[in-house]
Amino acid sequence: MPFNTLLTIFIVVIAFAFFAGQRRALKLKSDGSSLHSLPFYHGTWLIIVGVLPAIIILLVWSLLDSSVIRSVVLSELPASLMSVSAAEKNLLFSEIANLADGQTASPNADVLAPIADRYLLLQSMSGKLKLGLALIVSVIGFGLGWLRLKPDFRARNRFESTVKIILMSCASLAILTTVGIVFSVLFEAMRFFDSVSILEFIFGTHWSPQIAIREDQVGSSGAFGAVPLFVGTMLISAVAMIVAVPIGLMSAIYLSEYAGPKFRAYAKPLLEILAGVPTVVYGFFAAITVAPMLRDFGESIGMSVSSESALAAGLVMGVMIIPFVSSLSDDVINAVPQSLRDGSFGLGATHSETIRRVIIPAALPGIVGAILLAVSRAIGETMIVVMAAGLSANLTINPLETVTTVTVQIVTLLVGDQEFDSPKTLAAFALGLMLFVTTLCLNIVALYVVRKYREQYD
Amino acid sequence: MSRSTIDIVNRNLAKRYAKEKRFRLFGLVSILAGLAALCFLMVTIVSTGWGAFTQSYIQLTLDLDPEVLSISDPQDDDQWSYANYTGVIKKSLRERFPDVTSRRDKKRLYRIVSPGAGYQVNQLMQDRSLLGQTVTVWLPADDDVDSVIKGHIDRSLPENERRVSDKKLSLIDELVNSGQLKRKFNNIFFTAGDSSEPEQAGIKGAMLGSFFTLIVALLLSFPIGVAAAIYLEEFAPKNAWTDFIEVNINNLAAVPSIVFGLLGLAVFLNWFGLPRSVPLVGGIVLTLMTLPTIIISSRVALKSVPPSIREAALGLGASKMQTIFDHVLPLALPGMLTGGIIGMAQALGETAPLLMIGMVAFIVDIPGSFTDPATVLPVQIFLWSDSPERAFVERTSGAIMVLLMFLILMNSIAVLLRKRFERRW
């Protein structure tokens, strides 16, 4: 059933339930009894019992039915096709779906035709069952709800507790997202570690994930030692932090301690534009402008700079992170109580001495927290490195050479054709797991440090 | 002889003041360095992208001869769709330059018009009454010709180091002199989908893809984010579950965006079997990514509504739910909308998670719904940035300018909204 029809039906049913409930309540009222709740709530009560369960059934069913049908269909494959790999099963399934769609050009058409029919049958059965179940639940709910509409029925309380549950489930979505991330990344990573040992992954120094398609090709094994990626990521992040931390921190100090209100009013938003520029724009800028510039400059002074050097990506990433460091440090510097400054001035210190000897030590935990958050930003940054850093996994700490990073490898492994049983694809999830765990630890530590520090002066 | 304190102070004072000055200067230089980087970025983008908004067009007189088009039966729709539209252009070019005779030179001649120009003729001939008539049209020139017109090709180089040969240059000069080759506003850039020919490539497909994706993200993330904020700010009891929700929200705000892409790939595509490359899935992934931003800003907006409003409503006998939905929420809504728009601006610029769910395919068709394969503006920029042709570099910068325009627009709306409805209690 097309989405628009479904939507129209829902609106009509909701309106019907609401007005039925409201009319009923008004009728009760005009009969002379005093209602516990406003008639509005009687209307909403019928929506809650009459429509809400049906919506939930439809949603859950629609989300699950395609994978259920898929597994049923695949379990009924003839024995000759049962023993194939998961990837081939995927192909078979899409063939079946195509056959069901009416396209007959398939190598196994004669074998698969009955299964395609079965697939169609299952699909239409599932659709009918879904609508039928929703309708039955809806009618029963509506009927039972109708019987409960009495003058002393606490419709408002029912409505409010339902709304509260809805609000809570929206808030809990954050937990569901985290759980989703952890499980999706963890499961695939576990499957990866079935074929590649976890020690080799973490301590191996050779990375070449290209696996030969045929068994007899040369270099067919692939190597999954992720150390070059970790080193590359850290190298680029380090370059970025060398740019971002001094500039960001000094900007924050100048803005909060020296700048007049007018300068601050213009400079701060302008600086924050840097944070709003999409990363893909920085990536383009790094690849097209900064990298060639560095290469030409290196040539002119007789150094060989790779055209995909870690330096170019790191520099541009540093520029992107400047406002991040500066606005977070600005907050912590402003949180240092004025009395500390006054005390220092009173002892005859100059402004810069006050800043260096009093304010920065006092704000240090907050600044460290800000820098940790910035590091986690830099590690997880994707587009700049995808566009400006290279693909070859060199184990080097020379920023003039090409390195690759965890995020670059995730993107290259997952963009394009994917087979969900090859270690090559699964490796991306293992890398994703490392990335998630690392940034999570950094964030937790940083948030803890910042919070602890805030409490100190509150 | 003991010196007095003031002497010790005075001895170092000049040094200390100099240090003070240096420190202050260093701060100012830092800010200026940041701003200079911003300036440099913008100037580079605008100066390379400016050319993308114009394009060289060649004026040709086309004889829409049914014979050349190989349309023998005007009633037959198949013949119309497979008609030889390029043939008409070639014929017109041969007639315009009758002295070009050799095979190689003819081939070179045909290459001054965009290889995809047949499509424009096809579009023109949607009006079927034109069959057999003669029309004068402006057709897009090839990207090499465009580069010559825009001055990107150095004519002083020897011929074999140049992309464009001397013969082609003379053809171009002749057309320019007769007024038949001009730079005009680049319509195609705003009305076409992606193409492998730069002069035929446009951003309409990507813009619509972005639009559909953002609509999904907005429709999901704003209500859910506001609801979550209301719960956390107004109803949540102080217990472990609430704390756990808060920790999760704060962490999700700092999780790298590509991880959300992995989530989308593993859960929505593989598990639920949703289709690849569609705005619907992109919107859901971006929803999960922007939710923390929206929740946090909505909570700030709710917090800024003074307790006296709540107390007054409660005092008049409203229930807690009525107080919040009828009195607190309307006052907090402008602040929430500001947060929502900023979240959407963030989502508009996001690329990495959408690469994971396959919105990175080469898609020529312009998407018409939430479930058509589509790409989005930042991904289009990423795709074009891989092409080495000068014309694509120009279009990439042009697309970036369009993207930045949208971002500026959204942020300005957010700022205006905040200014307009900001209230001091």
Contacts between the chains, C-beta under 8 A, distances in Angstrom:
chain1	res1	chain2	res2	distance
A	63	B	272	5.3
A	64	B	272	7.8
A	66	B	272	7.1
A	66	B	273	4.0
A	67	B	271	6.6
A	67	B	272	6.8
A	67	B	273	5.5
A	70	B	273	6.8
A	156	B	319	6.7
A	159	B	321	7.9
A	160	B	319	6.4
A	160	B	320	7.7
A	160	B	321	4.3
A	163	B	321	6.2
A	164	B	231	7.5
A	164	B	235	6.0
A	164	B	321	7.5
A	166	B	227	6.7
A	167	B	227	4.9
A	167	B	228	7.3
A	167	B	230	5.7
A	167	B	231	3.8
A	167	B	235	6.5
A	168	B	231	5.4
A	168	B	235	7.5
A	168	B	236	7.9
A	170	B	223	7.9
A	170	B	224	4.7
A	170	B	225	7.9
A	170	B	227	3.8
A	170	B	228	4.4
A	170	B	231	6.7
A	171	B	227	7.4
A	171	B	228	4.0
A	171	B	231	4.4
A	171	B	232	5.6
A	171	B	236	7.2
A	171	B	245	5.4
A	171	B	295	7.9
A	172	B	245	6.4
A	173	B	224	6.2
A	173	B	228	6.8
A	173	B	291	6.9
A	174	B	228	7.1
A	174	B	245	5.8
A	174	B	248	4.4
A	174	B	249	4.6
A	174	B	252	5.9
A	174	B	291	6.8
A	174	B	292	7.1
A	174	B	295	7.4
A	175	B	244	6.6
A	175	B	245	6.1
A	175	B	248	5.1
A	177	B	248	7.6
A	177	B	252	6.0
A	177	B	263	7.4
A	177	B	288	5.1
A	177	B	291	7.4
A	178	B	248	4.9
A	178	B	251	6.9
A	178	B	252	6.4
A	180	B	263	5.4
A	180	B	267	5.5
A	181	B	255	7.1
A	181	B	259	6.0
A	181	B	260	7.5
A	181	B	262	7.5
A	181	B	263	4.9
A	184	B	262	6.5
A	184	B	263	5.3
A	184	B	265	7.9
A	184	B	266	3.4
A	184	B	267	5.3
A	184	B	271	8.0
A	185	B	259	7.2
A	185	B	262	5.8
A	185	B	263	7.6
A	185	B	266	7.3
A	187	B	266	7.5
A	188	B	266	6.1
A	246	B	30	7.0
A	247	B	30	4.6
A	247	B	33	5.6
A	247	B	34	5.9
A	248	B	30	7.8
A	248	B	34	7.9
A	249	B	30	8.0
A	250	B	26	5.8
A	250	B	27	4.8
A	250	B	29	7.8
A	250	B	30	3.7
A	250	B	31	7.8
A	251	B	27	7.0
A	251	B	30	4.6
A	251	B	31	4.7
A	251	B	34	6.0
A	253	B	27	5.5
A	254	B	24	7.3
A	254	B	27	3.0
A	254	B	28	5.9
A	254	B	30	6.6
A	254	B	31	5.8
A	255	B	31	7.0
A	257	B	27	7.9
A	258	B	24	5.7
A	258	B	27	6.1
A	258	B	28	7.8
A	267	B	31	5.6
A	267	B	35	7.2
A	270	B	35	5.9
A	270	B	38	6.9
A	271	B	31	6.8
A	271	B	34	5.3
A	271	B	35	6.8
A	271	B	38	7.7
A	273	B	38	6.1
A	274	B	34	6.5
A	274	B	37	7.2
A	274	B	38	5.5
A	276	B	345	6.9
A	276	B	349	7.7
A	276	B	407	6.3
A	276	B	411	6.6
A	277	B	41	7.1
A	277	B	349	7.6
A	277	B	404	7.3
A	277	B	407	7.9
A	278	B	348	7.7
A	278	B	349	3.0
A	278	B	350	7.3
A	278	B	351	7.0
A	278	B	378	5.5
A	278	B	403	6.5
A	278	B	407	7.3
A	279	B	349	7.3
A	279	B	351	6.6
A	279	B	352	7.6
A	280	B	349	7.3
A	280	B	351	4.6
A	280	B	378	4.4
A	280	B	379	7.8
A	280	B	381	5.2
A	280	B	382	5.4
A	280	B	385	7.9
A	281	B	41	7.6
A	281	B	45	7.1
A	281	B	349	7.8
A	281	B	381	7.3
A	281	B	400	5.2
A	281	B	403	7.3
A	281	B	404	7.2
A	282	B	41	7.8
A	283	B	382	7.4
A	283	B	385	7.3
A	284	B	45	8.0
A	284	B	381	6.5
A	284	B	385	4.9
A	284	B	396	6.1
A	284	B	397	7.7
A	284	B	400	6.6
A	285	B	41	5.5
A	285	B	44	6.5
A	285	B	45	7.2
A	287	B	385	6.6
A	288	B	48	7.7
A	288	B	385	7.2
A	288	B	393	6.4
A	289	B	44	5.1
A	319	B	34	7.4
A	319	B	37	4.6
A	319	B	41	7.8
A	322	B	34	5.0
A	322	B	37	7.7
A	323	B	34	7.4
A	326	B	34	7.7
A	348	B	9	7.0
A	350	B	16	5.5
A	350	B	17	6.9
A	350	B	19	7.6
A	350	B	20	4.5
A	351	B	20	6.1
A	351	B	23	8.0
A	351	B	24	7.6
A	352	B	19	6.3
A	352	B	20	4.6
A	352	B	23	3.7
A	352	B	24	6.8
A	353	B	16	7.2
A	353	B	20	7.6
A	355	B	23	7.4
A	356	B	23	7.7
A	373	B	254	6.4
A	376	B	254	6.1
A	376	B	256	7.8
A	377	B	254	7.7
A	379	B	256	7.3
A	380	B	255	7.4
A	380	B	256	2.4
A	380	B	257	7.3
A	380	B	258	6.7
A	380	B	259	7.4
A	381	B	256	7.3
A	382	B	256	7.0
A	382	B	257	6.9
A	382	B	258	4.7
A	382	B	351	7.5
A	382	B	352	3.8
A	383	B	351	5.0
A	383	B	352	5.8
A	383	B	378	7.9
A	383	B	382	6.9
A	386	B	352	7.7
A	386	B	382	7.7
A	387	B	382	7.0
A	387	B	385	6.2
A	407	B	256	7.2
A	407	B	258	5.6
A	407	B	352	7.4
A	410	B	258	6.1
A	410	B	262	7.3
A	410	B	356	8.0
A	411	B	258	7.3
A	411	B	352	7.1
A	411	B	355	5.8
A	411	B	356	7.8
A	414	B	262	7.9
A	414	B	265	6.8
A	414	B	355	7.6
A	414	B	356	5.6
A	415	B	355	5.6
A	415	B	356	7.8
A	415	B	360	5.7
A	420	B	270	6.5
A	428	B	262	7.4
A	429	B	262	6.4
A	429	B	266	7.2
A	432	B	258	7.4
A	432	B	259	5.9
A	432	B	262	4.5
A	435	B	256	6.1
A	435	B	258	7.4
A	435	B	259	6.4
A	436	B	255	6.8
A	436	B	256	7.8
A	436	B	259	5.2
A	439	B	254	6.7
A	439	B	255	6.3
A	439	B	256	5.8
A	439	B	259	7.9
A	440	B	251	6.2
A	440	B	255	7.4
A	443	B	250	7.6
A	443	B	251	5.5
A	443	B	254	4.4
A	443	B	255	7.8
A	444	B	251	7.0
A	447	B	250	5.9
A	447	B	251	7.9
